[in-house]
Amino acid sequence: ATIILWVFWALWHLPLFFYLYDAIIIVGFLLGLLAGAITFTWLYNSAGGSILLVAVWHGAFNFVTGCVTCKTGVAAAVLSTLVMVWAVVVVLWFKPATLARADKQVLLK
């Protein structure tokens, strides 16, 4: 599911590559999107399927990395690096197949 999210997310951001970025930045941006997809999947699974938590995290991330007062881009670089490091921790620490501490609970009728 994370890879599917990543592919759709990359396609969603594709116009930005032609408008804002040089070709050399695309690889790093795609790796960042993959780290973000891993983080989103982990948040969603760990919060019991809470879309609200994922949406709040996405909004907070976009606010910090895109704020008008952050002219140097340091905040964006630091936060993006932390997300990439956290994605590696999630994959190594939690189950790579589920990206969560425990298996999904299924209610049987």
N, C-alpha and C positions, 0 to 999 in steps of 0.2 A: 504494500500500500504506500510505503514511503517513496519508493521509486516512481510510482505512478503520480503521486503528488508532486514530486520533483519535476517530472517531465512536463506536467500541465503548468506548473509554476514557472518553469523556464520559458515555455511558450508564451505565457501571459506577459513576461518581462521582455520578450524578444524585441518589441519596438524600441525599448530603451537602449539597446545595443547600437542601434542605428542613429539614435538621437543624442545620447549622452556619452557613450564610451568609445574608446578605441578598440580595435580587434584584439589587442594583446590582453586587455582586461577581462575579456569574455570568460576565459578559463577560470580565473580566480572568482569571478562573479558566480559562475555555475557551481563551483565547489562551495561557495558561500550559501547558495540556494539549497544545495544538498544538505549542508549542515543545518540550515534552517528547517528543512523538511524533516530531518531526524529529530530536531528539537521539538517541532510542532507535534509530531507523532508521539514522542515520549510524553509531552504535556497532556495531550488528549487521552492517551492510554492510562497515564498515572492519575489523572483526575476523574477517572470513571466515565470518560466520554464527554467531557465538558467543552463544548465549542466556545462558550463564553470565556473561559480561561485562555484558550488559544487566541481568540480575537483580542482580548486585552493585552496579551503579550505582544502580538503583532503590532497593535496600535502604539504601545509603549516603545517598541523597537524602532518603528518608523519615526516616531516623534523625536527620539534621542538622536538617531542617525541622520535625520533630515532637518533638524532644527535650524532656523535662520541664523541664530547666534553662533553656530558651530562652523565658522568660516574655514577653519584649518582642516576639518575632517578628522581630527584626532579622536573625538568621541565615537564617530562611526567606525573608525579603524579598531579602536579598543573593544567596543561592543561586538563587532563582527568577529574579531579574534576570539573573544570569550565564548561566543556561540559556537565557533568551530571547535574550540577545545572541549566545550561541554558535549558536543555531538560525539566526539571521539570517546569521551568518558562514558556516555550513555551506551554506545555500542559495545564497549569493553566491559562495563560493569553490569549492565542489565542484559537480559536475554536479547540477542540480536534479532531473533525471529519475531518478538513481540514488542521490544523496546519498552518493557514495563517490568516492575518487580514481580508481579504475580500474573498467572494466567487469567484471561478474561473470565469473569463469572457469568455463567449462563443459567437462567432460571428455567426449570423444567415444570411443565404443567401436569 
